[in-house]
Amino acid sequence: MSWSFVSRFIAVKSLILPIGVCLTLGGCSSRQLYYGGQAWRQSLCRESMGDDRTRCQSENRKSYDEHQREKAATND
């Protein structure tokens, strides 16, 4: 998956304001931040083609609870 600097910048730029506001106001939980990041990754997946798109989307289907369980298992 090859991303040009411009497309990466545009994708990241669209998240900076919501995440910045969220962190500034202190109203976001780690779950909300996780799902925000996951939505951003899914938007990048939609720009991919063929097998890269399928692989990318399948890697990003993990729920927050699954992510937390895997994170806890690796910390043990």
Residue frames as qw, qx, qy, qz and C-alpha x, y, z in Angstrom:
[[0.000, 0.893, 0.450, 0.000, 0.00, 0.00, 0.00],
 [0.476, 0.054, 0.044, 0.876, 1.76, 3.11, -1.21],
 [0.053, -0.900, -0.413, 0.129, 0.57, 6.49, 0.02],
 [0.407, 0.554, -0.009, 0.726, 1.84, 9.78, -1.27],
 [0.258, -0.110, -0.452, 0.847, 2.71, 12.47, 1.23],
 [0.282, -0.135, -0.118, -0.942, -0.24, 14.60, 0.13],
 [0.658, -0.302, -0.548, -0.419, -2.85, 11.85, 0.59],
 [0.583, -0.254, -0.638, 0.434, -1.44, 10.98, 4.02],
 [0.112, -0.006, -0.253, 0.961, -1.45, 14.64, 5.02],
 [0.452, -0.230, -0.284, -0.814, -5.07, 15.07, 3.96],
 [0.700, -0.308, -0.634, -0.115, -6.12, 11.93, 5.84],
 [0.497, -0.221, -0.539, 0.644, -4.30, 12.97, 9.01],
 [0.021, -0.133, 0.042, -0.990, -5.47, 16.57, 8.72],
 [0.531, -0.374, -0.442, -0.619, -9.10, 15.43, 8.84],
 [0.722, -0.409, -0.546, 0.116, -8.49, 13.87, 12.28],
 [0.400, 0.139, -0.374, 0.825, -6.37, 16.54, 13.91],
 [0.268, -0.368, 0.039, -0.890, -9.20, 18.93, 14.77],
 [0.769, -0.399, -0.294, -0.404, -11.66, 16.37, 16.25],
 [0.807, -0.162, -0.439, 0.359, -8.95, 14.62, 18.27],
 [0.297, 0.244, -0.282, 0.879, -7.46, 17.93, 19.38],
 [0.438, -0.440, -0.043, -0.782, -10.83, 19.23, 20.54],
 [0.854, -0.314, -0.385, -0.155, -11.58, 15.94, 22.24],
 [0.708, -0.053, -0.426, 0.561, -8.29, 15.89, 24.13],
 [0.087, 0.342, -0.177, 0.919, -8.53, 19.57, 25.02],
 [0.574, -0.416, -0.068, -0.702, -11.98, 19.21, 26.48],
 [0.119, -0.293, 0.879, -0.357, -11.06, 15.96, 28.18],
 [0.724, 0.084, 0.253, -0.636, -14.33, 14.37, 27.12],
 [0.756, 0.338, -0.497, -0.260, -12.99, 11.46, 25.12],
 [0.826, -0.377, 0.411, -0.081, -12.52, 8.05, 26.60],
 [0.225, -0.441, 0.788, 0.367, -9.85, 5.71, 25.31],
 [0.504, 0.354, 0.787, 0.034, -12.68, 3.74, 23.67],
 [0.387, 0.864, 0.223, -0.233, -13.77, 6.82, 21.69],
 [0.007, -0.782, 0.510, 0.359, -10.20, 7.54, 20.65],
 [0.437, -0.129, 0.864, 0.214, -9.78, 3.91, 19.57],
 [0.498, 0.570, 0.654, 0.002, -12.90, 4.01, 17.41],
 [0.221, 0.916, -0.053, -0.329, -11.88, 7.39, 15.97],
 [0.152, -0.595, 0.707, 0.350, -8.53, 5.95, 14.92],
 [0.475, 0.142, 0.860, 0.117, -10.23, 2.87, 13.54],
 [0.459, 0.778, 0.382, -0.195, -12.57, 5.04, 11.43],
 [0.101, 0.847, -0.376, -0.363, -9.55, 6.89, 10.07],
 [0.303, -0.320, 0.856, 0.269, -7.84, 3.60, 9.17],
 [0.521, 0.442, 0.729, -0.030, -11.02, 2.40, 7.45],
 [0.366, 0.876, 0.061, -0.309, -11.07, 5.57, 5.36],
 [0.041, -0.664, 0.666, 0.337, -7.52, 4.78, 4.28],
 [0.469, 0.027, 0.879, 0.086, -8.60, 1.22, 3.45],
 [0.538, 0.677, 0.448, -0.228, -11.32, 2.53, 1.14],
 [0.253, 0.848, -0.316, -0.341, -8.62, 4.22, -0.93],
 [0.317, -0.383, 0.840, 0.219, -6.80, 0.91, -1.44],
 [0.685, 0.323, -0.364, -0.542, -7.47, -1.50, -4.27],
 [0.755, 0.184, -0.613, -0.142, -8.05, -5.24, -4.54],
 [0.784, -0.195, -0.542, 0.232, -6.33, -7.56, -2.07],
 [0.284, 0.163, -0.391, 0.860, -4.76, -4.66, -0.18],
 [0.417, -0.337, -0.024, -0.844, -8.21, -3.25, 0.49],
 [0.829, -0.276, -0.415, -0.254, -9.60, -6.60, 1.67],
 [0.684, -0.038, -0.518, 0.511, -6.61, -7.25, 3.93],
 [0.080, 0.254, -0.263, 0.928, -6.72, -3.74, 5.35],
 [0.573, -0.359, -0.122, -0.726, -10.42, -3.94, 6.14],
 [0.851, -0.241, -0.465, -0.042, -10.14, -7.36, 7.76],
 [0.539, 0.062, -0.485, 0.686, -7.31, -6.12, 10.00],
 [0.056, -0.183, 0.219, -0.957, -9.46, -3.23, 11.21],
 [0.579, -0.394, -0.506, -0.504, -12.57, -5.11, 12.29],
 [0.491, -0.143, -0.716, 0.475, -11.38, -5.63, 15.86],
 [0.360, -0.831, -0.316, -0.281, -13.64, -4.20, 18.56],
 [0.069, -0.759, 0.407, -0.503, -12.24, -2.13, 21.40],
 [0.798, -0.435, 0.319, -0.270, -12.89, -4.98, 23.86],
 [0.961, 0.194, 0.013, 0.196, -10.97, -7.45, 21.65],
 [0.416, 0.710, -0.283, 0.492, -8.14, -4.92, 21.40],
 [0.391, -0.698, 0.394, -0.452, -8.04, -4.56, 25.20],
 [0.950, -0.211, 0.212, -0.087, -7.98, -8.35, 25.71],
 [0.840, 0.397, -0.088, 0.359, -5.07, -8.73, 23.26],
 [0.133, 0.774, -0.320, 0.530, -3.26, -5.83, 24.88],
 [0.646, -0.584, 0.352, -0.343, -3.69, -7.38, 28.34],
 [0.992, 0.008, 0.109, 0.069, -2.50, -10.77, 27.07],
 [0.673, 0.545, -0.199, 0.458, 0.71, -9.29, 25.66],
 [0.127, -0.756, 0.357, -0.534, 1.41, -7.45, 28.93],
 [0.867, -0.421, 0.170, -0.205, 1.25, -10.68, 30.94]]
